[in-house]
Structures are given as structure tokens and as C-alpha cells.
Amino acid sequence: MDDQLVENAYLGWRTSLETLLGDAPSLARWQERRYRFAHRVGALLTEAQGDGAAVAGAVLYGVYLSGVGLSYVGQTQKAGRRLRDLPVGESHHLANTVPPELWERVVVLRWPLLLPEAPEGDRAKVEKAGHQTCGLALEHALQDETAPPLNSRRRDKDGAWRPRIVTGSQSRGAMLAQAIPDLKELALSKWRELEQVKPSTGSLVEVTEFGRVVFPSALHGTPES
């Protein structure tokens, strides 16, 4: 994108916020509206939906933007808490970088449900390493496969950014990912299936056997947005 277009868009963003935050009542309305939206997204990510149980325990998750595609990948062992906070941003940086109002979809893979389909050797290695390390391994595998831009660099103390090297990493997650190839490929396959899920008419969330897909973009224009 042309630098001047970017600068004009940035100035437009600042001008819009100055209007929205023009006085104390406006600030309160802005705060309430943003939290209302984030809370709804968090509820769709975690609460029981139709025949689907509430999301808890270990998951992989990824946020997609309409102009970028998969932009961020993470993992957690405490999905109920972490996914609720993901759009709120109180302990997660993502919502401070990319507001949830701009998220096109969020994919959640409940990877422990895949273990019964994995070979015995992979299951034994996961049992020995633990679910925490396995979550890191599958997160590494997905980041290595897809190179989401918000995972591909990290901040420096001097205010700059530097590339984050994923391929060839010697972290414990990366090392375990190499040791569980069948489970890794199974998780990547199920992830690709989830990211292709289309919302049914008027749907905000689609629940599958191994996870769910939430469509924050579909919230715009609904009565509570």
C-alpha cells in the first residue's frame, strides 16, 4: 500500500477516535460498546453453543483478518480463561494491536480430542512430555506451516522489531513437534478443515467435532453490537 494512503488512513483513524472520545459521556459509551463487543466474542469462543460443549482445557487458536488471512496463532492450556480474554486484551496483546471489531474469524482446535486417532508412539511421547509441551509443539508446527505475520517478529527493547525465527528452532516445543509427526499432520489437517468452514445463514459460530469457528465480523449490525 502506498505510504501516503497509509498516512491518510492513520490520520483518519486518529480523527475518528478524537470524535468518539470528545467528552466524558462519549468516552463512557465508547468503553461500554467496545467491551460489549469483546465480551460477546469471548462468550462465542468459550460457552456451550447448541450441541457443542463449553470450550475448556488445551486448544490451538488462530485469528484471521479479511485482508491478511491467518494473522496470529496461539495455544493455551486454559481455554476458558484465555479465549475470553483474547478479544478483551487485559492480559493478551493481540486485541491492542488488531481490534476484535476487525477480526474476520477465529478458529479454535481442541487438539486433545485428536489423540485417540494418533499412533501409539505419538501418544506415548505426548504422555511423557505433557500437554503443555505438546501444545507448544503443535503451536510451533502451525506457525512454521503458515507463518502468521503477528507471530513472525518480536519487539526489541529499543522500540524496533526483529524477525522471529521459527524454522530450525531448538525449543522444547519445536523438538517435540519433530517427534510426533503423525499427530502434527493430523492437527494441521483438522486445522485446514476448520479454516474452510463457512457460516450458515445468520450464524455467529459453527461448532464441529474437534473445535469451533467464530465469526466476529458477523456481529456488526446485530442488536447488541
Beta strands, then each sheet from edge to edge (+ up, - down):
strand 1: 59-65
strand 2: 69-76
strand 3: 103-109
strand 4: 153-155
strand 5: 161-163
strand 6: 205-208
strand 7: 211-214
sheet 1: 2+ 1- 3+ 7- 6+
sheet 2: 4+ 5-
end
